[in-house]
Amino acid sequence: MRGAALGLIETIGLSTAITALDAACKTADVTLVGYEKVIGAGKSISVTVQIVGDVAAVQAAVSAGAMAGERVGKVLAARVIPRPHEEVDELIKRFEQNLKKKDEKEE
């Protein structure tokens, strides 16, 4: 994933996360590599979507996604990590593997 970026948008609730992801993907050429649900964040259930792509694309996508999410719910955090370290690349690969496993379970 050299030269790419990791974008994270953490929201309260699934509908806010989906709205943020929809806006992010419509704004720029990014790929969803994973999502995580955490119970207890902000006394609620948070959902973090993880996207990758070129640095400029991820920056634009995360910005648009966070704004869209705020219109319908609460965004706890929105971050872009440009050109992540190799160790973070390994984490991104795990996100992708986990997403594939979740997809397989739903089929």
C-alpha positions in Angstrom: 0.0 0.0 0.0 3.0 2.3 -0.4 2.1 5.9 -1.1 -1.5 5.4 0.0 -3.4 6.7 3.0 -5.7 5.2 5.7 -8.8 7.1 6.6 -10.9 6.5 9.7 -14.4 7.8 10.4 -15.8 6.9 13.9 -19.5 7.5 14.4 -22.2 6.8 16.9 -24.6 4.3 15.3 -24.7 2.4 12.1 -26.9 4.8 10.1 -24.4 7.6 10.7 -21.5 5.3 9.7 -23.3 4.3 6.5 -24.1 7.9 5.6 -20.5 8.9 6.2 -19.2 6.0 4.1 -21.6 6.6 1.3 -20.5 10.3 1.1 -16.9 9.3 1.3 -17.1 6.7 -1.5 -19.1 9.1 -3.7 -16.5 11.9 -3.2 -13.3 10.1 -4.2 -11.8 6.9 -5.4 -11.4 5.1 -2.1 -11.9 1.5 -0.9 -13.6 0.2 2.2 -11.1 -2.2 3.9 -12.9 -2.7 7.2 -15.3 -1.6 9.9 -15.4 -2.1 13.6 -18.2 -1.9 16.1 -17.4 -0.9 19.7 -19.9 -1.0 22.5 -19.4 1.7 25.1 -17.8 4.5 23.1 -19.5 7.7 24.1 -22.0 5.7 26.1 -23.3 4.2 22.9 -22.3 1.9 20.1 -19.7 3.4 17.8 -18.9 2.2 14.3 -15.5 3.0 12.7 -15.2 2.7 8.9 -11.7 2.2 7.5 -10.9 3.3 3.9 -7.8 3.5 1.8 -6.7 5.2 -1.4 -4.4 7.9 -2.6 -3.6 10.6 0.0 -5.7 13.4 -1.6 -8.6 11.0 -2.3 -8.7 9.8 1.3 -8.5 13.4 2.6 -11.4 14.5 0.5 -13.4 11.4 1.3 -12.9 11.6 5.0 -13.8 15.3 5.0 -17.0 14.7 3.0 -17.9 11.6 5.0 -17.5 13.4 8.4 -19.6 16.3 7.2 -22.4 14.0 5.9 -22.3 12.0 9.1 -22.6 15.1 11.3 -25.8 16.0 9.4 -27.6 12.8 10.5 -25.8 11.9 13.7 -22.6 12.2 15.7 -19.1 11.8 14.4 -16.6 11.1 17.2 -13.5 11.2 15.1 -12.3 11.5 11.5 -8.6 11.0 10.8 -6.3 10.5 7.8 -3.0 8.8 8.1 -1.0 9.6 4.9 1.6 7.0 3.8 1.3 4.8 6.9 4.3 3.0 8.3 4.8 -0.6 7.2 3.5 -1.9 10.5 0.2 0.0 9.9 0.1 -1.6 6.4 0.0 -5.0 8.2 -3.0 -3.8 10.3 -4.8 -2.7 7.1 -4.3 -6.1 5.6 -5.9 -7.6 8.7 -8.8 -5.1 8.3 -9.3 -6.4 4.7 -9.1 -10.1 5.9 -11.7 -9.4 8.6 -14.0 -7.7 6.1 -13.8 -10.7 3.8 -14.6 -13.0 6.7 -17.6 -10.9 7.7 -18.8 -11.0 4.1 -18.4 -14.8 3.9 -20.4 -15.2 7.1 -23.3 -13.2 5.7 -23.5 -15.3 2.5 
